[in-house]
Amino acid sequence: MVAIPDEVMQVLNDPASVRVIATKSEKGDVHIIQAGSIKAPAPDTVVIGAILMKRTGKNLEGMKAKGELVSILAGSKMQSYEIRAKVKDLATSGPVFDGMNAELAKMGMKASGVWVFEVKEVWNQSANYSAGTKMV
């Protein structure tokens, strides 16, 4: 198990931070979206609500089948961190799904599912001399 360090958890779970996810298609084309629903409910898990995901959702299905890692970037001010994670599941019911939709309802949105990821690596991508170093 890889645990996201506390300082990364703070940025990842801060509603004011910018969070993006990068996936790739079957042909290898990279696709990146900004997604405010990206959160880390636990240090070894990242989740993202499937709200308007068409290309991203299709890419995640293919990457899950191949065991490939997605790249998630969370940034705030001078801090920036990359989380590389394995696609575990698309939850369409249960506590993770219900919790995500409770949060999204406050913004007038609803997810059709919640993608769940297992954290494999965390990299510092901040604007400092530690940029490009693997944290865990």
ChimeraX attribute file (.defattr): number of C-alpha atoms within 10 A of each C-alpha:
attribute: neighborCount
match mode: 1-to-1
recipient: residues
	/A:1	10
	/A:2	14
	/A:3	17
	/A:4	24
	/A:5	13
	/A:6	10
	/A:7	10
	/A:8	23
	/A:9	19
	/A:10	15
	/A:11	22
	/A:12	29
	/A:13	18
	/A:14	17
	/A:15	13
	/A:16	11
	/A:17	17
	/A:18	18
	/A:19	25
	/A:20	18
	/A:21	20
	/A:22	18
	/A:23	23
	/A:24	21
	/A:25	16
	/A:26	13
	/A:27	7
	/A:28	9
	/A:29	9
	/A:30	12
	/A:31	13
	/A:32	14
	/A:33	14
	/A:34	14
	/A:35	18
	/A:36	18
	/A:37	21
	/A:38	27
	/A:39	22
	/A:40	21
	/A:41	13
	/A:42	12
	/A:43	16
	/A:44	17
	/A:45	20
	/A:46	26
	/A:47	24
	/A:48	22
	/A:49	25
	/A:50	22
	/A:51	17
	/A:52	13
	/A:53	16
	/A:54	10
	/A:55	14
	/A:56	20
	/A:57	17
	/A:58	14
	/A:59	23
	/A:60	28
	/A:61	18
	/A:62	17
	/A:63	19
	/A:64	17
	/A:65	11
	/A:66	12
	/A:67	14
	/A:68	15
	/A:69	22
	/A:70	22
	/A:71	17
	/A:72	23
	/A:73	21
	/A:74	26
	/A:75	20
	/A:76	16
	/A:77	10
	/A:78	9
	/A:79	17
	/A:80	22
	/A:81	25
	/A:82	25
	/A:83	25
	/A:84	22
	/A:85	23
	/A:86	22
	/A:87	24
	/A:88	19
	/A:89	16
	/A:90	21
	/A:91	18
	/A:92	15
	/A:93	12
	/A:94	8
	/A:95	10
	/A:96	19
	/A:97	21
	/A:98	16
	/A:99	13
	/A:100	21
	/A:101	22
	/A:102	14
	/A:103	13
	/A:104	17
	/A:105	12
	/A:106	9
	/A:107	9
	/A:108	8
	/A:109	12
	/A:110	17
	/A:111	20
	/A:112	16
	/A:113	22
	/A:114	24
	/A:115	22
	/A:116	23
	/A:117	22
	/A:118	21
	/A:119	25
	/A:120	18
	/A:121	20
	/A:122	23
	/A:123	20
	/A:124	21
	/A:125	20
	/A:126	19
	/A:127	12
	/A:128	11
	/A:129	9
	/A:130	12
	/A:131	14
	/A:132	14
	/A:133	12
	/A:134	14
	/A:135	16
	/A:136	14
